[in-house]
Amino acid sequence: MTRFQGLIAAPFTPMNAQTGIDLSVVDRQAALLLESGVRGVFVGGTTGECMSLTVEERLALAERWKDVAGKDLAVLIHVGHACLAEARALAAHAQKIGARAIGMCGPFYLRPACVEDLVDWCASVASAAPAVPFYYYHIPSVTHVGFPMAGFLKAADGRIPTLAGIKFTHEDLLDFGRCLDYEGGRYDMLFGRDEILLSALALGARGAIGSTYNFAAPLFLRLWKAFDSGRREEAARGQRQVRDFVAVLLRFGGLPAGKVLMKRMGVDCGPVRPPLRSLRPEEEQQFFAELERVGFFEAASLRPEKVDQGAPLP
């Protein structure tokens, strides 16, 4: 069974000044992630502005990441879409190019009425890539598809042969823990709320997908190693640092601020695409001043310590 351990970044989609995608930047993104200790990428998800991209752009982005990732970065591809046929096409393409796994958020405009309807949708998409592990992407803050995931796993049992687990981007730690425990830990649960990662580790998480791993992986890896080594106060201190800088990030718009921070880290991913708005120059200055105040740059720039993230997948 597929098990992803350690940090998986949800990369930004690089864009030029006219907000066309700029695939030439992807190799620099990959190099930064490898240097930072990240183990994989979740391509074309929320951080990648997936629903603001055309299907053709998403296909090209997936291909580029697969080309540059090499053997040291696992490539997971998000294939969620409001149209079932498009989601199936994205899934089939991911299998064709050799993705390690696919993930899919629930249909977010016309939404399923019950968990069984959600499972039917997922089963159809997963069947378009029958040789690739499938992860459901649970992010109810965006999709408003909020069924308990423990119930999803039960309803999906036997219905989705390639179901490997869930990308769990939600604050419901009770539900997350129940999913971890489901049938003796049968499914791979990848946690998606960076600002409370330590809570997930305490429940037993061994893998995480997040946007802040693009530029703060060393901080998270030190937190993780401290937790695994029993240095709980040090781990809690690291999580407080994370909460401080994530609060600043969110105050300046989240995704647009993240792209500005990538430029500061030496990898210019360009602007965001409307309806999002890029930060104005004066806002950038305020943003960086706030990050300096909470000690972000010192904490995030230190070399990552080695963390046992599991053997590379074949």
Secondary structure, 3 states (H helix, E strand, C coil): CCCCCEEEECCCCCECCCCCECHHHHHHHHHHHHHHCCCEEEECCCCCCHHHCCHHHHHHHHHHHHHHHCCCCEEEEECCCCCHHHHHHHHHHHHHHCCCEEEEECCCCCCCCCHHHHHHHHHHHHHCCCCCCEEEEECHHHHCCCCCHHHHHHHHCCCCCCEEEEEECCCCHHHHHHHHHHHHCCCEEEECCHHHHHHHHHHCCCEEEECCHHHHHHHHHHHHHHHHCCCHHHHHHHHHHHHHHHHHHHHCCCHHHHHHHHHHCCCCCCCCCCCCCCCCHHHHHHHHHHHHHCCHHHHHHCCCCCCCCCCCCC
